[in-house]
Amino acid sequence: MCGYLKHANIKPIRSKASKWFVDESEYKEATYPTYCSGGFYTTRVDTVIKLYERSKTVPYLRIEDVWVTGILRRLINMTEDMLIPPRKGMVIDKNGKIAS
């Protein structure tokens, strides 16, 4: 469950001037997988264990929201529809607009 926002179809920021800059050598795909952002997300303990075990085999991405709730989530076969936004249907798209 996302405590703040659920993002979909967000492109990595490639401008070196940005604090969220991610080089193509760190992340090659054109968009991030759907992910939760913000200061809080929650899940079951068994899911945390799966995420932790998988994290040992995947290069770290310093945008940790993307890494944990996007990349690692996908690698443990947890589908994006299992990411529950804070309010039913609240998803923020690449333009910062609420999409349903």
Backbone as JSON, one array per atom type, in Angstrom:
{
  "sequence": "MCGYLKHANIKPIRSKASKWFVDESEYKEATYPTYCSGGFYTTRVDTVIKLYERSKTVPYLRIEDVWVTGILRRLINMTEDMLIPPRKGMVIDKNGKIAS",
  "N": [[0.85, -1.18, 0.0], [0.61, 2.11, -0.92], [1.66, 4.96, 0.76], [1.66, 7.58, 0.03], [1.92, 8.43, -2.9], [1.19, 6.76, -6.02], [3.01, 6.03, -8.8], [2.99, 5.99, -12.37], [4.3, 5.14, -15.56], [6.57, 6.87, -15.58], [9.37, 8.67, -16.62], [12.9, 8.2, -16.35], [14.98, 10.77, -14.98], [17.27, 12.41, -16.89], [18.9, 14.58, -16.81], [21.82, 15.97, -15.63], [21.79, 18.03, -13.84], [19.75, 17.63, -12.09], [18.63, 16.5, -8.89], [17.57, 14.0, -8.88], [18.75, 12.7, -10.93], [19.46, 10.01, -13.12], [21.72, 7.98, -14.57], [21.98, 6.43, -17.8], [23.52, 4.15, -17.71], [22.99, 3.2, -15.21], [20.25, 2.7, -15.2], [18.54, 1.47, -17.8], [16.03, 1.34, -19.14], [13.22, 3.0, -20.74], [11.13, 3.98, -19.2], [10.23, 4.0, -15.71], [9.2, 1.13, -13.78], [5.82, 0.87, -12.56], [5.44, 2.43, -9.42], [5.54, 3.12, -5.83], [5.76, 6.25, -4.19], [7.24, 8.53, -1.83], [7.28, 9.14, 1.73], [6.45, 6.78, 2.89], [5.45, 3.42, 2.69], [3.73, 0.33, 2.89], [3.66, -3.2, 3.59], [3.18, -6.79, 3.62], [4.98, -8.95, 5.91], [6.08, -11.29, 4.77], [6.35, -10.5, 2.13], [8.23, -8.46, 2.38], [10.44, -9.97, 3.12], [10.87, -11.45, 0.75], [11.46, -9.31, -1.0], [13.8, -8.35, 0.2], [15.55, -10.6, -0.04], [15.73, -10.77, -2.82], [16.91, -8.34, -3.33], [19.57, -8.7, -2.83], [20.69, -9.61, -5.13], [20.43, -7.81, -7.15], [21.52, -4.88, -8.78], [21.83, -1.9, -6.89], [19.63, 0.88, -7.04], [19.73, 4.26, -6.53], [17.43, 5.74, -6.33], [15.37, 4.92, -4.26], [12.61, 4.35, -3.87], [11.73, 3.65, -6.41], [13.43, 1.49, -6.83], [12.76, -0.41, -4.75], [9.82, -0.63, -4.67], [9.22, -0.74, -7.31], [11.25, -1.93, -9.23], [12.36, -4.2, -7.73], [9.93, -5.24, -6.76], [8.67, -6.02, -9.14], [10.44, -8.02, -9.93], [9.98, -10.02, -8.06], [7.7, -11.02, -8.93], [5.37, -9.67, -8.25], [2.54, -8.15, -9.16], [1.72, -4.97, -10.75], [-0.86, -4.15, -10.19], [-1.16, -4.87, -7.63], [-0.08, -2.88, -6.16], [-1.36, -0.67, -4.1], [-2.93, 2.38, -4.31], [-3.03, 5.43, -2.24], [-5.61, 6.5, -2.1], [-8.49, 5.15, -3.53], [-7.92, 4.52, -6.88], [-6.14, 6.66, -7.23], [-3.57, 7.69, -9.04], [-0.54, 9.01, -10.14], [0.46, 10.41, -13.13], [3.04, 10.73, -15.75], [2.94, 13.43, -16.27], [2.29, 14.6, -13.93], [-0.36, 14.58, -13.34], [-3.46, 13.45, -11.94], [-4.45, 10.25, -12.6], [-6.84, 7.74, -13.46]],
  "CA": [[0.0, 0.0, 0.0], [1.35, 3.37, -1.02], [1.21, 5.93, 1.75], [1.6, 8.93, -0.53], [1.52, 8.41, -4.31], [1.54, 5.66, -6.89], [3.41, 6.62, -10.07], [2.98, 5.11, -13.54], [4.86, 5.69, -16.82], [7.48, 7.97, -15.28], [10.67, 8.53, -17.27], [14.05, 8.61, -15.53], [15.51, 12.1, -15.27], [18.61, 12.24, -17.44], [19.63, 15.84, -16.67], [22.78, 15.91, -14.53], [21.5, 19.12, -12.91], [18.68, 17.22, -11.18], [18.98, 15.65, -7.75], [17.05, 12.67, -9.2], [19.42, 12.24, -12.15], [19.84, 8.6, -13.21], [22.45, 7.73, -15.81], [21.53, 5.26, -18.54], [24.29, 2.98, -17.28], [22.35, 2.71, -13.98], [18.9, 2.23, -15.53], [18.47, 1.6, -19.26], [14.68, 1.38, -19.69], [12.69, 4.34, -21.03], [10.28, 4.4, -18.08], [10.3, 3.17, -14.51], [7.98, 0.36, -13.52], [4.91, 1.54, -11.62], [6.04, 2.38, -8.07], [5.05, 4.01, -4.78], [6.76, 7.23, -3.76], [6.93, 9.25, -0.62], [7.93, 8.73, 2.95], [5.86, 5.63, 3.55], [4.65, 2.37, 2.06], [3.64, -0.81, 3.8], [3.34, -4.48, 2.97], [3.27, -7.93, 4.53], [6.33, -9.37, 6.26], [6.58, -12.26, 3.79], [6.74, -9.73, 0.95], [9.49, -7.79, 2.74], [11.49, -11.0, 3.06], [11.12, -11.7, -0.68], [12.14, -8.13, -1.53], [15.16, -8.34, 0.76], [16.34, -11.66, -0.65], [15.98, -10.4, -4.22], [17.79, -7.16, -3.35], [20.96, -9.16, -2.75], [21.15, -10.03, -6.46], [20.09, -6.76, -8.12], [22.24, -3.62, -8.5], [21.08, -0.86, -6.18], [19.3, 2.15, -7.7], [19.61, 5.17, -5.4], [16.03, 6.19, -6.21], [14.96, 3.69, -3.57], [11.2, 4.05, -4.09], [11.68, 2.92, -7.69], [14.15, 0.22, -6.67], [12.03, -1.36, -3.91], [8.41, -0.87, -5.02], [9.11, -0.89, -8.76], [12.14, -2.94, -9.8], [12.35, -5.44, -6.94], [8.56, -5.75, -6.76], [8.45, -6.7, -10.41], [11.29, -9.22, -9.96], [9.4, -11.08, -7.22], [6.42, -11.35, -9.58], [4.24, -8.96, -7.64], [2.02, -7.32, -10.25], [1.51, -3.57, -10.38], [-2.2, -3.94, -9.63], [-1.06, -5.13, -6.19], [0.31, -1.62, -5.52], [-2.62, 0.01, -3.8], [-2.7, 3.81, -4.06], [-3.58, 5.89, -0.96], [-7.06, 6.61, -2.26], [-8.86, 4.31, -4.66], [-7.78, 5.1, -8.21], [-5.24, 7.8, -7.32], [-2.29, 7.4, -9.66], [0.03, 10.2, -10.74], [1.13, 10.05, -14.38], [4.29, 11.41, -16.04], [2.71, 14.88, -16.32], [1.9, 15.05, -12.61], [-1.81, 14.63, -13.26], [-4.1, 12.27, -11.35], [-5.06, 9.37, -13.59], [-7.56, 6.64, -12.78]],
  "C": [[0.89, 1.24, 0.0], [0.78, 4.36, 0.0], [1.06, 7.33, 1.19], [1.11, 8.9, -1.97], [1.93, 7.12, -4.99], [1.82, 6.27, -8.26], [3.4, 5.57, -11.18], [3.55, 5.86, -14.74], [5.76, 6.9, -16.61], [8.83, 7.68, -15.93], [11.78, 8.92, -16.3], [14.52, 10.01, -15.94], [16.97, 11.93, -15.68], [19.45, 13.51, -17.37], [20.53, 15.77, -15.44], [22.55, 17.01, -13.49], [20.47, 18.72, -11.86], [19.2, 16.34, -10.05], [18.53, 14.21, -7.97], [17.63, 12.12, -10.51], [19.77, 10.74, -12.04], [20.47, 8.39, -14.58], [21.91, 6.47, -16.48], [22.29, 4.0, -18.15], [23.7, 2.38, -15.99], [20.98, 2.1, -14.24], [18.66, 2.52, -17.0], [17.06, 1.81, -19.83], [14.18, 2.82, -19.83], [11.79, 4.88, -19.92], [10.53, 3.47, -16.89], [9.08, 2.27, -14.45], [7.09, 1.16, -12.57], [5.47, 1.35, -10.21], [5.33, 3.34, -7.12], [6.15, 5.02, -4.46], [6.29, 7.9, -2.49], [7.59, 8.62, 0.58], [7.42, 7.44, 3.56], [5.19, 4.71, 2.53], [4.71, 1.18, 2.98], [3.26, -2.06, 3.04], [3.45, -5.57, 4.03], [4.72, -8.33, 4.77], [6.88, -10.36, 5.24], [7.01, -11.59, 2.49], [8.06, -9.01, 1.2], [10.66, -8.78, 2.65], [11.86, -11.3, 1.61], [11.89, -10.54, -1.31], [13.59, -8.08, -1.06], [16.04, -9.39, 0.09], [16.68, -11.32, -2.1], [16.95, -9.23, -4.31], [19.27, -7.53, -3.32], [21.55, -9.47, -4.12], [20.96, -8.97, -7.54], [20.87, -5.49, -7.79], [21.31, -2.57, -7.89], [20.84, 0.34, -7.08], [19.01, 3.14, -6.58], [18.25, 5.85, -5.29], [15.29, 5.0, -5.59], [13.48, 3.35, -3.72], [11.03, 3.23, -5.37], [12.3, 1.54, -7.52], [13.31, -0.81, -5.91], [10.64, -1.67, -4.46], [8.18, -0.98, -6.52], [9.93, -2.07, -9.26], [12.09, -4.25, -9.03], [10.96, -6.07, -6.91], [8.28, -6.57, -8.01], [9.22, -8.03, -10.46], [10.8, -10.35, -9.05], [8.0, -11.46, -7.72], [5.2, -10.81, -8.87], [3.74, -7.97, -8.68], [1.73, -5.9, -9.79], [0.11, -3.31, -9.85], [-2.24, -4.25, -8.13], [-0.53, -3.92, -5.44], [-0.97, -0.81, -5.32], [-2.33, 1.48, -3.51], [-3.39, 4.26, -2.77], [-5.08, 6.11, -0.98], [-7.4, 5.84, -3.51], [-8.74, 5.07, -5.98], [-6.79, 6.25, -8.32], [-3.86, 7.38, -7.8], [-1.82, 8.66, -10.32], [0.8, 9.8, -11.99], [2.37, 10.92, -14.6], [4.15, 12.93, -16.1], [2.28, 15.45, -14.97], [0.4, 15.16, -12.42], [-2.34, 13.34, -12.63], [-4.81, 11.52, -12.48], [-5.8, 8.26, -12.85], [-7.36, 5.36, -13.53]]
}
